[in-house]
Amino acid sequence: MGRRAAMEPPGEGAGGAAGGAVGGGEPGGEAGPGGAVAWTVDGEPLPAGEALRSARWNLRFGCLGLPWLWAVNVWLYWPVLTKAGARAAAAAGGDLLQFRQCVVRSALGAGAAAATLLAWVLAYQLGGPGLLGERAYQKLDVVGAFY
């Protein structure tokens, strides 16, 4: 196996589409002397520990009111959410399994934040005072507070 083939994500042949994002050139997520790696959406391998720290940081700060970090986490580590990525993380265990759990939680948080924003847009912006009532509409009006 050549050097280039050993660096490709599992499930990805020469020029193929990513089929799995966790693991390495060898089965079980081991990448030889470097240890387990996690693959990002752009095909760059990250050491499992570094990927776990990054995913945890985005997850925690997303909980502090920055839900766009959850979306960044999901986008950056999208391949781990695929079936092949889930199988590779389960097979490798350890940091890679915790890493996948952080990305899954970020996906759930991003989905909940998007659903909340959509509900607000539909209720407040489109429904207006007719749906909420004049008093509740004025109380929730953030634009009027600045004028």
C-alpha atoms as a printed R data frame, in Angstrom:
    type eleno elety resid chain resno       x      y      z
1   ATOM     1    CA   MET     A     1   0.000  0.000  0.000
2   ATOM     2    CA   GLY     A     2   1.478  3.342 -1.033
3   ATOM     3    CA   ARG     A     3   1.886  6.392  1.177
4   ATOM     4    CA   ARG     A     4  -1.000  8.237 -0.533
5   ATOM     5    CA   ALA     A     5  -3.407  5.323 -0.063
6   ATOM     6    CA   ALA     A     6  -2.552  5.073  3.633
7   ATOM     7    CA   MET     A     7  -3.512  8.720  4.191
8   ATOM     8    CA   GLU     A     8  -6.965  8.494  2.586
9   ATOM     9    CA   PRO     A     9 -10.028  8.253  4.801
10  ATOM    10    CA   PRO     A    10 -11.606  4.810  5.102
11  ATOM    11    CA   GLY     A    11 -14.131  4.164  2.375
12  ATOM    12    CA   GLU     A    12 -12.434  6.604  0.036
13  ATOM    13    CA   GLY     A    13 -10.563  5.250 -2.924
14  ATOM    14    CA   ALA     A    14  -8.399  7.227 -5.271
15  ATOM    15    CA   GLY     A    15 -10.563 10.251 -6.002
16  ATOM    16    CA   GLY     A    16 -13.683  8.642 -4.535
17  ATOM    17    CA   ALA     A    17 -16.300 10.192 -2.312
18  ATOM    18    CA   ALA     A    18 -15.846 10.042  1.436
19  ATOM    19    CA   GLY     A    19 -17.558  7.036  2.892
20  ATOM    20    CA   GLY     A    20 -16.251  7.253  6.444
21  ATOM    21    CA   ALA     A    21 -14.570  9.898  8.436
22  ATOM    22    CA   VAL     A    22 -13.184  8.288 11.495
23  ATOM    23    CA   GLY     A    23 -10.249  5.973 11.485
24  ATOM    24    CA   GLY     A    24  -7.093  5.835  9.536
25  ATOM    25    CA   GLY     A    25  -5.392  3.943  6.800
26  ATOM    26    CA   GLU     A    26  -5.686  0.713  8.767
27  ATOM    27    CA   PRO     A    27  -8.769 -1.006 10.234
28  ATOM    28    CA   GLY     A    28  -9.962  0.114 13.646
29  ATOM    29    CA   GLY     A    29  -9.025  3.745 13.199
30  ATOM    30    CA   GLU     A    30  -5.321  3.240 13.751
31  ATOM    31    CA   ALA     A    31  -3.033  5.242 11.514
32  ATOM    32    CA   GLY     A    32   0.170  3.489 12.419
33  ATOM    33    CA   PRO     A    33   2.579  5.317 14.721
34  ATOM    34    CA   GLY     A    34   0.440  8.479 14.791
35  ATOM    35    CA   GLY     A    35  -2.486  6.706 16.475
36  ATOM    36    CA   ALA     A    36  -6.174  7.111 15.704
37  ATOM    37    CA   VAL     A    37  -7.296  9.964 13.478
38  ATOM    38    CA   ALA     A    38 -10.580 11.709 12.714
39  ATOM    39    CA   TRP     A    39 -11.270 13.027  9.229
40  ATOM    40    CA   THR     A    40 -12.714 16.458  8.561
41  ATOM    41    CA   VAL     A    41 -15.062 17.430  5.750
42  ATOM    42    CA   ASP     A    42 -12.142 18.652  3.634
43  ATOM    43    CA   GLY     A    43 -10.327 15.341  3.967
44  ATOM    44    CA   GLU     A    44  -7.679 16.453  6.444
45  ATOM    45    CA   PRO     A    45  -6.807 13.950  9.182
46  ATOM    46    CA   LEU     A    46  -6.715 15.190 12.768
47  ATOM    47    CA   PRO     A    47  -5.316 13.240 15.706
48  ATOM    48    CA   ALA     A    48  -8.209 11.842 17.737
49  ATOM    49    CA   GLY     A    49  -7.299 13.833 20.856
50  ATOM    50    CA   GLU     A    50  -7.158 17.133 18.968
51  ATOM    51    CA   ALA     A    51 -10.449 16.449 17.204
52  ATOM    52    CA   LEU     A    52 -12.089 15.578 20.528
53  ATOM    53    CA   ARG     A    53 -10.838 18.821 22.140
54  ATOM    54    CA   SER     A    54 -12.121 20.869 19.196
55  ATOM    55    CA   ALA     A    55 -15.522 19.156 19.170
56  ATOM    56    CA   ARG     A    56 -15.916 19.549 22.947
57  ATOM    57    CA   TRP     A    57 -14.939 23.238 22.786
58  ATOM    58    CA   ASN     A    58 -17.533 23.941 20.082
59  ATOM    59    CA   LEU     A    59 -20.163 21.944 21.970
60  ATOM    60    CA   ARG     A    60 -19.567 23.744 25.281
61  ATOM    61    CA   PHE     A    61 -19.447 27.247 23.833
62  ATOM    62    CA   GLY     A    62 -22.536 26.462 21.777
63  ATOM    63    CA   CYS     A    63 -24.303 25.826 25.070
64  ATOM    64    CA   LEU     A    64 -23.261 29.316 26.234
65  ATOM    65    CA   GLY     A    65 -25.442 30.972 23.637
66  ATOM    66    CA   LEU     A    66 -23.420 30.545 20.457
67  ATOM    67    CA   PRO     A    67 -25.402 27.826 18.662
68  ATOM    68    CA   TRP     A    68 -23.693 28.616 15.348
69  ATOM    69    CA   LEU     A    69 -20.678 26.784 16.824
70  ATOM    70    CA   TRP     A    70 -22.812 23.637 16.841
71  ATOM    71    CA   ALA     A    71 -23.432 24.117 13.137
72  ATOM    72    CA   VAL     A    72 -19.693 24.656 12.564
73  ATOM    73    CA   ASN     A    73 -18.973 21.442 14.497
74  ATOM    74    CA   VAL     A    74 -21.474 19.507 12.385
75  ATOM    75    CA   TRP     A    75 -20.138 20.932  9.111
76  ATOM    76    CA   LEU     A    76 -16.467 20.418  9.972
77  ATOM    77    CA   TYR     A    77 -16.921 16.852 11.195
78  ATOM    78    CA   TRP     A    78 -19.803 15.859  8.905
79  ATOM    79    CA   PRO     A    79 -18.165 12.601  7.771
80  ATOM    80    CA   VAL     A    80 -18.346 11.143 11.294
81  ATOM    81    CA   LEU     A    81 -22.140 11.396 11.098
82  ATOM    82    CA   THR     A    82 -22.267  9.019  8.137
83  ATOM    83    CA   LYS     A    83 -22.918  5.307  8.647
84  ATOM    84    CA   ALA     A    84 -19.328  4.427  7.760
85  ATOM    85    CA   GLY     A    85 -18.031  7.036 10.205
86  ATOM    86    CA   ALA     A    86 -20.278  5.683 12.953
87  ATOM    87    CA   ARG     A    87 -19.057  2.126 12.346
88  ATOM    88    CA   ALA     A    88 -15.419  3.225 12.381
89  ATOM    89    CA   ALA     A    89 -15.888  5.202 15.618
90  ATOM    90    CA   ALA     A    90 -17.630  2.265 17.277
91  ATOM    91    CA   ALA     A    91 -14.854 -0.087 16.182
92  ATOM    92    CA   ALA     A    92 -12.071  2.247 17.340
93  ATOM    93    CA   GLY     A    93 -13.718  3.270 20.631
94  ATOM    94    CA   GLY     A    94 -11.972  5.580 23.093
95  ATOM    95    CA   ASP     A    95 -11.472  9.185 22.004
96  ATOM    96    CA   LEU     A    96 -13.083  8.599 18.625
97  ATOM    97    CA   LEU     A    97 -16.304  7.339 20.160
98  ATOM    98    CA   GLN     A    98 -16.446 10.352 22.523
99  ATOM    99    CA   PHE     A    99 -15.638 12.599 19.562
100 ATOM   100    CA   ARG     A   100 -18.586 11.224 17.603
101 ATOM   101    CA   GLN     A   101 -20.882 11.725 20.608
102 ATOM   102    CA   CYS     A   102 -19.868 15.410 20.760
103 ATOM   103    CA   VAL     A   103 -20.607 15.846 17.055
104 ATOM   104    CA   VAL     A   104 -23.991 14.095 17.391
105 ATOM   105    CA   ARG     A   105 -24.896 16.342 20.347
106 ATOM   106    CA   SER     A   106 -23.851 19.375 18.324
107 ATOM   107    CA   ALA     A   107 -26.113 18.213 15.482
108 ATOM   108    CA   LEU     A   108 -29.036 17.890 17.901
109 ATOM   109    CA   GLY     A   109 -28.332 21.338 19.369
110 ATOM   110    CA   ALA     A   110 -28.007 22.944 15.936
111 ATOM   111    CA   GLY     A   111 -31.271 21.337 14.866
112 ATOM   112    CA   ALA     A   112 -33.054 22.570 18.007
113 ATOM   113    CA   ALA     A   113 -31.647 26.112 17.532
114 ATOM   114    CA   ALA     A   114 -32.742 26.134 13.883
115 ATOM   115    CA   ALA     A   115 -36.225 24.891 14.820
116 ATOM   116    CA   THR     A   116 -36.524 27.588 17.512
117 ATOM   117    CA   LEU     A   117 -35.450 30.300 15.081
118 ATOM   118    CA   LEU     A   118 -37.886 29.044 12.460
119 ATOM   119    CA   ALA     A   119 -40.737 28.985 15.011
120 ATOM   120    CA   TRP     A   120 -39.932 32.576 16.028
121 ATOM   121    CA   VAL     A   121 -39.820 33.753 12.420
122 ATOM   122    CA   LEU     A   122 -43.120 32.088 11.597
123 ATOM   123    CA   ALA     A   123 -44.920 33.219 14.753
124 ATOM   124    CA   TYR     A   124 -43.540 36.706 15.215
125 ATOM   125    CA   GLN     A   125 -42.578 37.919 11.774
126 ATOM   126    CA   LEU     A   126 -45.265 36.300  9.660
127 ATOM   127    CA   GLY     A   127 -48.092 36.002 12.187
128 ATOM   128    CA   GLY     A   128 -47.515 39.382 13.822
129 ATOM   129    CA   PRO     A   129 -50.011 40.962 16.211
130 ATOM   130    CA   GLY     A   130 -52.874 38.989 14.693
131 ATOM   131    CA   LEU     A   131 -51.365 35.705 15.900
132 ATOM   132    CA   LEU     A   132 -49.698 36.796 19.139
133 ATOM   133    CA   GLY     A   133 -52.030 39.563 20.217
134 ATOM   134    CA   GLU     A   134 -51.086 43.251 20.287
135 ATOM   135    CA   ARG     A   135 -49.823 43.250 23.877
136 ATOM   136    CA   ALA     A   136 -47.545 40.189 23.466
137 ATOM   137    CA   TYR     A   137 -46.331 41.501 20.107
138 ATOM   138    CA   GLN     A   138 -45.278 44.839 21.619
139 ATOM   139    CA   LYS     A   139 -43.648 43.106 24.581
140 ATOM   140    CA   LEU     A   140 -41.555 40.877 22.278
141 ATOM   141    CA   ASP     A   141 -40.679 43.665 19.856
142 ATOM   142    CA   VAL     A   142 -36.886 43.988 20.023
143 ATOM   143    CA   VAL     A   143 -36.719 46.557 17.216
144 ATOM   144    CA   GLY     A   144 -38.950 49.030 19.046
145 ATOM   145    CA   ALA     A   145 -36.612 48.942 22.058
146 ATOM   146    CA   PHE     A   146 -33.897 50.699 20.051
147 ATOM   147    CA   TYR     A   147 -36.026 53.547 18.675
